[in-house]
């Protein structure tokens, strides 16, 4: 797991401080990682499909 995290941190492009999104996709799935590096409130996430968020 540490190697996956290191790979993500080394290869992602931080373009926004709130809701910076990195996408990893495969044939039938997609993983979106949203990072927030600044205090944010009332961020609304809206999806047209099932998601797992934490």
C-alpha positions, 0 to 999 in steps of 0.5 A, a space after each residue: 500500500 505504501 508503494 501505491 501511495 508513493 506512486 500517487 504522490 510522485 505522479 499527481 499534478 496538484 493544480 487546485 488547493 480545493 478538490 484537486 482531482 486525480 483519475 485512474 481508470 480501467 476498462 470498467 472502473 474509475 478511481 477519482 482521488 480528490 485532495 483538499 489542501 486548504 480549509 473548505 466548507 460546504 463543498 457539494 459532491 454530486 454524482 450520477 452513479 454510486 460512489 464510495 467516499 471517505 
